[in-house]
Amino acid sequence: MRTALTDVFCNENMESYREHVLNHMKEFWINWRSDLLRYNVTNKKITLKIAFNRKPPNGLDEKEWKWLIKEVYSSEDFKKVSPRNSANRVHYPKELAHRTGSKPFRQVIWKDLGGNKGMKPKLVDIFHSTRKKGTSLPNFETAKKLVCSLDT
């Protein structure tokens, strides 16, 4: 997979980006894996055992789907971490979730906040840009408290 990525870019110092590219790919893998579980098991309100015996999602062959269920979703580590993460997400107000969709924060910083012109935005500006609805934040009081804590 890495070979395919390096063929696309022309850069003499591609090795210096190796770690960054691999970390980015790892992040995509983790997000894709969670989406598979969410859309094909959790949202359908079925168990892993039932999902194991069903047709795999589009883009996966049966062997890959069964491996994912057996080795990843059924592992003890996953069973410990998953409910803990779900419980932690309940404490964050939904109106403060970032609203950039699939646009990466780096792109917001680069295009919207002047990173391409050499400007380095403050963390508060990034917070506002990624969470605003239209031109304002949806829950001003909570946002104000969070922004104040970011400034310190």
C-alpha positions as CSV (number, residue, x, y, z in Angstrom):
1,M,0.0,0.0,0.0
2,R,2.8,2.4,0.9
3,T,4.4,1.8,-2.6
4,A,1.2,2.9,-4.2
5,L,1.3,6.1,-2.2
6,T,4.9,6.9,-2.9
7,D,4.4,6.4,-6.7
8,V,1.8,9.2,-6.7
9,F,4.0,11.9,-5.2
10,C,7.2,13.3,-6.6
11,N,9.5,14.2,-3.7
12,E,13.1,13.4,-3.2
13,N,12.7,13.3,0.6
14,M,9.6,11.0,0.6
15,E,11.2,8.9,3.4
16,S,11.0,11.9,5.7
17,Y,7.2,11.7,5.4
18,R,7.0,8.0,5.9
19,E,6.0,8.1,9.6
20,H,3.3,10.7,9.0
21,V,1.8,8.8,6.0
22,L,1.8,5.6,8.0
23,N,0.1,7.2,11.0
24,H,-2.5,8.8,8.7
25,M,-3.2,5.4,7.1
26,K,-3.5,3.9,10.6
27,E,-6.0,6.5,11.5
28,F,-8.1,5.8,8.4
29,W,-8.0,2.1,9.1
30,I,-9.2,2.6,12.7
31,N,-12.0,4.9,11.6
32,W,-13.1,2.6,8.8
33,R,-13.1,-0.4,11.1
34,S,-15.3,1.4,13.6
35,D,-17.7,2.5,10.8
36,L,-17.9,-1.2,9.7
37,L,-19.0,-2.2,13.2
38,R,-21.3,0.7,13.7
39,Y,-23.2,0.4,10.4
40,N,-23.2,-3.4,10.1
41,V,-23.7,-4.5,13.6
42,T,-24.6,-1.8,16.1
43,N,-27.1,0.2,14.0
44,K,-28.8,-3.1,12.9
45,K,-29.1,-4.1,16.5
46,I,-27.6,-7.6,15.9
47,T,-24.9,-9.5,17.8
48,L,-21.4,-10.3,16.5
49,K,-22.4,-13.9,16.2
50,I,-25.3,-13.1,13.9
51,A,-23.0,-10.7,11.9
52,F,-20.4,-13.4,11.6
53,N,-22.8,-15.7,9.8
54,R,-24.3,-12.9,7.5
55,K,-23.1,-11.6,4.2
56,P,-20.1,-9.3,4.6
57,P,-20.4,-5.5,3.9
58,N,-19.6,-4.2,0.5
59,G,-15.9,-4.1,-0.2
60,L,-15.0,-6.9,2.1
61,D,-14.8,-10.6,1.3
62,E,-16.2,-13.1,3.7
63,K,-12.8,-14.2,5.0
64,E,-11.8,-10.6,5.9
65,W,-15.2,-9.9,7.6
66,K,-15.0,-13.0,9.7
67,W,-11.4,-12.2,10.7
68,L,-12.4,-8.7,11.7
69,I,-15.2,-10.0,13.9
70,K,-13.2,-12.9,15.4
71,E,-9.8,-11.2,16.0
72,V,-10.7,-7.5,16.5
73,Y,-14.3,-7.0,17.6
74,S,-14.4,-10.1,19.8
75,S,-11.0,-9.5,21.5
76,E,-10.9,-8.8,25.2
77,D,-9.1,-5.5,24.7
78,F,-11.8,-4.2,22.3
79,K,-14.6,-5.3,24.7
80,K,-13.0,-3.3,27.5
81,V,-12.2,-0.2,25.5
82,S,-15.3,0.1,23.4
83,P,-17.9,0.6,26.3
84,R,-15.5,2.9,28.1
85,N,-15.1,5.1,25.0
86,S,-18.9,5.1,24.4
87,A,-19.5,6.2,28.1
88,N,-16.9,9.0,27.7
89,R,-18.6,10.3,24.6
90,V,-21.9,10.7,26.5
91,H,-20.2,13.5,28.7
92,Y,-19.4,15.7,25.7
93,P,-22.3,18.0,24.5
94,K,-23.3,17.1,21.0
95,E,-23.5,20.7,20.0
96,L,-19.7,21.0,20.6
97,A,-18.8,18.3,18.2
98,H,-16.7,19.4,15.3
99,R,-18.6,20.4,12.2
100,T,-16.1,20.1,9.4
101,G,-17.5,16.8,8.2
102,S,-14.8,14.9,6.3
103,K,-12.7,18.0,5.9
104,P,-9.5,17.5,8.0
105,F,-8.6,20.1,10.6
106,R,-5.3,20.6,8.8
107,Q,-7.3,21.8,5.8
108,V,-9.3,24.2,7.9
109,I,-6.0,25.6,9.3
110,W,-4.4,25.8,5.9
111,K,-7.2,27.3,3.8
112,D,-9.7,28.9,6.1
113,L,-7.3,30.3,8.8
114,G,-4.5,31.4,6.7
115,G,-1.9,28.7,7.2
116,N,-1.1,28.9,3.5
117,K,-0.1,32.5,4.0
118,G,2.3,31.8,6.8
119,M,-0.2,32.7,9.6
120,K,-0.3,30.4,12.6
121,P,-3.9,30.4,14.1
122,K,-4.5,30.3,17.8
123,L,-6.1,27.2,19.2
124,V,-9.3,29.3,20.0
125,D,-9.6,30.2,16.3
126,I,-9.3,26.5,15.3
127,F,-11.9,25.6,18.0
128,H,-14.4,28.2,16.6
129,S,-13.8,27.4,13.0
130,T,-14.4,23.7,13.5
131,R,-17.5,23.9,15.7
132,K,-19.5,26.8,14.4
133,K,-22.9,26.5,12.8
134,G,-23.1,29.2,10.2
135,T,-21.2,32.0,11.8
136,S,-21.8,31.3,15.5
137,L,-21.3,28.5,18.0
138,P,-24.5,26.5,18.8
139,N,-24.2,26.6,22.6
140,F,-22.5,29.8,23.6
141,E,-22.3,29.2,27.4
142,T,-20.6,25.8,27.1
143,A,-18.4,27.0,24.3
144,K,-17.3,30.0,26.3
145,K,-16.3,27.8,29.2
146,L,-14.3,25.5,27.0
147,V,-12.6,28.4,25.2
148,C,-11.7,30.0,28.5
149,S,-10.1,26.7,29.5
150,L,-8.2,26.6,26.2
151,D,-6.7,30.0,26.8
152,T,-5.1,29.1,30.1
